[in-house]
Amino acid sequence: MRYLSTLLAALFTSTLAFAQEAEMRSEFVYCSLNPEKTMADVIAQSQRYGEFSKAKGTKYAQAVMTPMHSGDTNGYDYILWGTWPDGEAMYNEWGSYANEYADWLAESSDEAPAGPASKCTRSVATIDSLVSRVSIPAEERDDKRPVQFTRCSLKDGVSIDQVYAQASANKEIMEEGGFKGWAISYLFPYMGFDGKQDFDFMQVNYWYSFDSRAHMAVNWLDFAEKNPSIEGDMSLLVSCEGSNSFVYESTFNNL
């Protein structure tokens, strides 16, 4: 967190020379299933909210993440990931939820799944920077996809511009090396954090399919040996540790 105020200032003033493909906002809500409820109930209720969001014209998307290799998951069964294109959309959606959703649900002719599917006890918000991606056609994408989060901190004297520049260079090398169907984002703490976290941002590695993830897993070591700059140059700029992985499933997208 040494450079958090500097990072946020840079993001808000849009001075990043090697800026991200997109800058968004996200919320992460940690939830536990209620008795006799399943993830199918969670998804149904999320999709129900998606109908409300669409009716109100709010720009918002949700996904659920279930742990894959995530260490100690005591306290939650899944994480709800909500995304907005910008801060204005975030507060517009929050406002519609706070002021209109209960009435909309009560007046709706279609019955919602009975009772809340889960209890949610913690939520945080981040500023998101989509750094790079090499997409694949929609028909090659999985409905459920792997995503990995890693805590990263800038090394002394390093600017976030330098990190973006290196990430851009890495993308070119990786694409030429045949790696497709992946994206990298940086998530910067915004709200809900206690200030004690020992990182400057979370790096999110996202794959559009498990085949893309498998291809990278099998071929990465040989690729990195032949292209030492891909890891070596970035390691001079940031230190990253503590990766956790999840299965990501989109429930609705009104962006």
C-alpha positions as CSV (number, residue, x, y, z in Angstrom):
1,M,0.0,0.0,0.0
2,R,3.0,2.3,-0.1
3,Y,2.0,3.8,-3.4
4,L,-1.8,3.5,-3.3
5,S,-2.5,7.3,-3.2
6,T,-0.2,7.8,-6.1
7,L,-1.7,5.0,-8.1
8,L,-5.3,6.3,-7.6
9,A,-4.3,9.8,-8.5
10,A,-2.7,8.5,-11.8
11,L,-5.8,6.5,-12.6
12,F,-8.3,9.3,-12.0
13,T,-6.3,11.9,-14.0
14,S,-5.7,9.4,-16.9
15,T,-2.0,10.1,-17.2
16,L,-0.9,6.6,-17.7
17,A,1.1,6.5,-20.9
18,F,0.6,2.8,-21.5
19,A,-3.0,2.8,-20.2
20,Q,-5.3,-0.1,-20.0
21,E,-7.7,-1.2,-22.7
22,A,-10.5,-0.3,-20.3
23,E,-10.9,1.2,-16.8
24,M,-13.9,0.0,-14.8
25,R,-15.2,-0.5,-11.2
26,S,-15.8,-3.8,-9.4
27,E,-17.3,-5.1,-6.2
28,F,-16.5,-8.4,-4.6
29,V,-19.0,-9.8,-2.1
30,Y,-18.1,-12.8,0.1
31,C,-21.1,-15.0,0.7
32,S,-22.1,-18.3,2.4
33,L,-25.0,-20.5,1.3
34,N,-28.0,-20.6,3.6
35,P,-29.3,-24.0,4.7
36,E,-30.8,-26.1,1.9
37,K,-29.7,-23.6,-0.7
38,T,-27.4,-24.4,-3.6
39,M,-25.4,-22.4,-6.2
40,A,-28.3,-22.9,-8.6
41,D,-30.4,-20.8,-6.2
42,V,-27.6,-18.2,-6.1
43,I,-27.4,-18.0,-9.9
44,A,-31.2,-17.8,-10.2
45,Q,-31.4,-14.9,-7.8
46,S,-28.5,-13.1,-9.5
47,Q,-30.3,-13.5,-12.9
48,R,-33.4,-12.2,-11.3
49,Y,-31.6,-9.1,-10.3
50,G,-30.2,-8.9,-13.9
51,E,-33.8,-8.6,-15.1
52,F,-34.3,-5.6,-12.7
53,S,-31.0,-4.0,-13.8
54,K,-32.0,-4.4,-17.5
55,A,-35.4,-2.9,-16.8
56,K,-33.9,0.1,-15.1
57,G,-31.2,0.6,-17.7
58,T,-28.3,0.3,-15.3
59,K,-24.9,-0.7,-16.8
60,Y,-23.9,-3.6,-14.6
61,A,-22.8,-7.2,-14.8
62,Q,-22.5,-10.0,-12.3
63,A,-20.6,-13.3,-12.1
64,V,-20.1,-15.9,-9.4
65,M,-16.7,-17.3,-8.4
66,T,-16.4,-20.6,-6.6
67,P,-13.1,-21.6,-5.1
68,M,-10.8,-23.9,-7.1
69,H,-7.3,-23.5,-5.4
70,S,-8.1,-20.7,-3.0
71,G,-6.6,-21.7,0.3
72,D,-8.7,-21.3,3.5
73,T,-12.2,-20.5,2.5
74,N,-13.7,-20.5,5.9
75,G,-16.3,-17.8,6.0
76,Y,-17.6,-18.0,2.5
77,D,-18.7,-20.4,-0.2
78,Y,-18.5,-18.1,-3.2
79,I,-17.7,-14.6,-4.2
80,L,-20.1,-12.4,-6.1
81,W,-18.3,-10.2,-8.7
82,G,-20.2,-7.2,-9.9
83,T,-18.8,-4.8,-12.6
84,W,-19.6,-1.3,-13.8
85,P,-18.0,0.6,-16.7
86,D,-17.3,3.6,-14.6
87,G,-18.0,5.4,-11.3
88,E,-21.2,7.1,-12.5
89,A,-22.7,3.7,-13.5
90,M,-21.7,2.3,-10.2
91,Y,-23.6,4.8,-8.1
92,N,-26.6,4.8,-10.5
93,E,-26.9,1.1,-10.0
94,W,-26.4,1.3,-6.3
95,G,-29.1,4.0,-6.1
96,S,-31.6,1.9,-8.1
97,Y,-31.0,-1.1,-5.9
98,A,-31.4,0.8,-2.7
99,N,-34.5,2.7,-3.7
100,E,-36.4,0.6,-6.2
101,Y,-35.5,-3.1,-6.2
102,A,-37.6,-4.2,-3.2
103,D,-40.7,-2.5,-4.8
104,W,-39.9,-3.9,-8.2
105,L,-39.6,-7.4,-6.8
106,A,-42.8,-7.2,-4.9
107,E,-44.7,-5.9,-7.9
108,S,-43.3,-8.4,-10.3
109,S,-45.7,-11.0,-11.6
110,D,-43.1,-13.7,-11.8
111,E,-42.2,-15.4,-8.5
112,A,-38.6,-15.1,-7.4
113,P,-36.8,-18.1,-5.7
114,A,-38.1,-18.2,-2.2
115,G,-35.8,-16.8,0.5
116,P,-32.3,-15.5,0.1
117,A,-29.9,-18.1,-1.2
118,S,-27.0,-16.9,1.0
119,K,-25.7,-14.6,3.7
120,C,-23.0,-12.1,2.6
121,T,-20.8,-10.6,5.3
122,R,-18.0,-8.8,3.5
123,S,-17.7,-6.6,0.4
124,V,-14.9,-4.5,-1.2
125,A,-14.7,-2.2,-4.2
126,T,-11.9,-1.8,-6.6
127,I,-10.8,0.3,-9.6
128,D,-10.0,-2.0,-12.5
129,S,-7.5,-1.6,-15.2
130,L,-7.8,-4.1,-18.1
131,V,-4.1,-4.3,-19.1
132,S,-4.0,-6.7,-22.0
133,R,-5.9,-9.5,-23.6
134,V,-5.8,-11.9,-26.6
135,S,-9.3,-13.0,-27.2
136,I,-10.8,-16.1,-28.9
137,P,-14.1,-16.5,-30.8
138,A,-17.2,-16.8,-28.7
139,E,-17.8,-20.4,-29.8
140,E,-14.5,-21.4,-28.3
141,R,-15.2,-19.9,-24.8
142,D,-16.3,-22.0,-21.8
143,D,-19.4,-21.0,-19.8
144,K,-17.3,-21.6,-16.7
145,R,-13.8,-20.3,-16.8
146,P,-10.6,-20.2,-14.7
147,V,-9.5,-17.0,-13.0
148,Q,-6.5,-16.4,-10.8
149,F,-5.8,-13.5,-8.3
150,T,-2.2,-12.6,-7.2
151,R,-1.1,-9.9,-4.8
152,C,1.5,-7.5,-6.3
153,S,3.5,-4.6,-5.0
154,L,5.6,-2.1,-6.8
155,K,9.3,-2.2,-6.1
156,D,11.1,0.9,-4.8
157,G,11.2,3.7,-7.3
158,V,9.0,2.0,-9.8
159,S,6.0,3.8,-11.4
160,I,2.8,2.1,-12.6
161,D,3.6,3.5,-16.1
162,Q,6.6,1.3,-16.2
163,V,4.5,-1.8,-15.3
164,Y,2.0,-1.0,-18.0
165,A,4.8,-0.6,-20.5
166,Q,6.2,-4.0,-19.6
167,A,2.8,-5.6,-19.7
168,S,2.3,-4.2,-23.2
169,A,5.6,-5.6,-24.3
170,N,4.8,-9.0,-22.7
171,K,1.5,-9.2,-24.6
172,E,3.2,-8.9,-27.9
173,I,5.7,-11.7,-27.1
174,M,2.9,-13.9,-25.7
175,E,0.7,-13.4,-28.7
176,E,3.6,-14.2,-31.1
177,G,4.3,-17.3,-29.0
178,G,0.8,-18.7,-29.7
179,F,-0.9,-18.0,-26.3
180,K,-4.6,-17.1,-27.0
181,G,-7.8,-16.8,-24.9
182,W,-6.4,-14.8,-21.9
183,A,-6.6,-11.4,-20.3
184,I,-4.8,-9.6,-17.5
185,S,-6.3,-6.9,-15.2
186,Y,-5.0,-4.9,-12.3
187,L,-7.4,-4.2,-9.4
188,F,-6.6,-1.3,-7.2
189,P,-8.1,-1.1,-3.7
190,Y,-10.9,1.5,-3.6
191,M,-13.4,1.0,-0.7
192,G,-14.0,-1.5,2.0
193,F,-10.3,-2.2,2.7
194,D,-8.9,-1.8,6.1
195,G,-5.6,-0.3,5.0
196,K,-3.6,-3.2,6.4
197,Q,-3.3,-5.1,3.2
198,D,0.3,-5.7,2.1
199,F,-0.1,-5.2,-1.6
200,D,-0.5,-2.3,-4.1
201,F,-2.8,-4.1,-6.5
202,M,-4.2,-7.5,-7.4
203,Q,-3.2,-9.0,-10.7
204,V,-6.1,-11.0,-12.2
205,N,-5.2,-13.6,-14.9
206,Y,-8.3,-14.6,-16.7
207,W,-8.7,-17.3,-19.4
208,Y,-11.7,-17.6,-21.7
209,S,-11.5,-21.4,-21.6
210,F,-9.9,-24.2,-19.7
211,D,-8.2,-25.3,-22.9
212,S,-6.5,-21.9,-23.0
213,R,-5.4,-22.3,-19.4
214,A,-4.2,-25.9,-20.1
215,H,-2.2,-24.8,-23.1
216,M,-0.5,-22.1,-21.1
217,A,0.2,-24.5,-18.2
218,V,1.9,-27.1,-20.5
219,N,3.9,-24.7,-22.6
220,W,4.8,-21.8,-20.3
221,L,8.1,-23.1,-18.8
222,D,9.6,-23.8,-22.2
223,F,8.3,-20.5,-23.6
224,A,9.7,-18.5,-20.6
225,E,13.1,-20.2,-21.0
226,K,13.3,-19.1,-24.6
227,N,12.0,-15.6,-23.7
228,P,13.6,-14.7,-20.4
229,S,12.5,-11.1,-20.6
230,I,8.9,-12.2,-20.2
231,E,9.3,-12.8,-16.5
232,G,12.7,-11.3,-15.8
233,D,11.9,-7.7,-16.8
234,M,8.6,-7.7,-14.9
235,S,10.3,-9.1,-11.8
236,L,12.5,-6.0,-11.7
237,L,9.3,-3.8,-11.4
238,V,6.9,-5.8,-9.1
239,S,6.9,-8.6,-6.6
240,C,3.9,-10.9,-6.6
241,E,2.9,-13.7,-4.4
242,G,-0.1,-15.6,-2.9
243,S,-2.1,-16.7,-6.0
244,N,-5.6,-18.1,-5.6
245,S,-7.8,-19.5,-8.3
246,F,-11.5,-19.7,-8.9
247,V,-14.1,-20.9,-11.4
248,Y,-15.8,-17.9,-12.9
249,E,-19.4,-18.0,-14.3
250,S,-21.2,-15.0,-15.7
251,T,-24.8,-14.7,-14.5
252,F,-25.9,-11.6,-16.5
253,N,-24.3,-8.8,-18.4
254,N,-26.1,-5.5,-18.9
255,L,-23.0,-3.5,-19.9
